[in-house]
Amino acid sequence: MSHGELIFCGESEEMVTFFSDCGYACPEYSNPFDYYVDLTSVDTRSKERELETYGRIHVLVDAYQNTEIWKNMLDKINEYGTKIPSQATPFRNKDSPATICKLGILLRRTVRNLSRNRIGIIMRLFQNVFFALFMAFFLMRLSNDVLKGAIQDRLGLLFQSIGAPAYLGALNAVALFPALRAVSDQESEDGLYQKWHMMLAYKIHIIPFSTLSMLFFGGFLYWAVGLYPDVLRFLTYFAVLLIFHFIGEYLAVALLGLVRNPNIVNSVAALIIVAGVLLGSGFLRTTEDMPTVFLWLSYLTFQKYGTEILVINEFYGKTFTCGNFNSTTNNPNCAFAQGINFIDKLYPGAPSRFTIDFVVLSVFVPLIVIIGIINFKIRDFIIRR
């Protein structure tokens, strides 16, 4: 069987003879069954290959229906049907399974299939740890002296904390999801489920992987370099990193719903993430110096809200030294000896927006999931047309 068409039904010797007569002799030292199953499978890697395999299938179907093997098979079916009266198959339910049931099956299958790739699991869990190790060895312990880069080093660390999790999440999706998308394309055409069901199952399955990955990354980096030593603030830092990672991976999956080429998706996702960091972080230009158009655009970036949370989380209530304080009171850098002074200068009013920033940042996750569902529905509509 291939794509609902019966290509051959008969004895193994007849199969080899039939395909050989059609011009598809089995190569020497090859398993005929494996060879002919591969020969009659639909290749969906490109439109040209798909049309080519469809054409080959129709030729083989027509050839088979003109053979004595086909006629003998029909005679046996008719003979068998006269001996045993046909009975209706006792279906319990004629309706299609509910969406929750389909998602459960797809989620179980996705987890089972991807869990067989042990190297992929290890890399997914520890790739962020490798990056954290590099950052920790590069920064070592953060200084509390403003004149020794206490503020600059912290801003650099926060900058990497904003960009790296989202982009690494996007890389995971680009590497893993296209194979699942190819399967869902074939199975959705057969009416088993809709394309967005596979997308949602994939997004659910990454939750434990992302949580562990960001826990390893944030847990090691936070305490190794010496950020604000408080458990509640660490949990805040970890929560922001986790949301960033979810957003990056979900964004790439949503883009894969419309764009087939993973390389293009990788480039577009990287561009969106980098542009969001430049617009929303305030590290390149402060909100006071930013042109009005870009200022309004910054409110559409998840980095704006995450940056304010991380800056408040690290600098609020923090006291820095400034070299020999008694002899450097005229040094302008000493104006930031208190963390709140730095916040008021670069992010005025940010402490009052802390809770709102967290809520808005969290809303980006379900919003991108909804956009992904819409994208896959659009792709399904375009394919049907």
Secondary structure, DSSP 8 states (H G I E B T S, - for coil): -BTTB----S-HHHHHHHHHHTT----TTS-HHHHHHHHTS---SSHHHHHHHHHHHHHHHHHHTTSHHHHHHHHHHHHHHHHS-------S--S---HHHHHHHHHHHHHHHHHT-HHHHHHHHHHHHHHHHHHHHHH-S--SBGGGTHHHHHHHHHHHHHHHHHHHHHHHHHHHHHHHHHHHHHHHHTTSS-HHHHHHHHHHHHHHHHHHHHHHHHHHHHHHHT----HHHHHHHHHHHHHHHHHHHHHHHHHHTT---HHHHHHHHHHHHHHHHHHHS-SSS-TTTS-HHHHHHHTT-HHHHHHHHHHHHHHTT-B-B-SSGGG-TT-GGGGGSBHHHHHHHHSTTGGGGHHHHHHHHHHHHHHHHHHHHHHHHHHHHHHH-
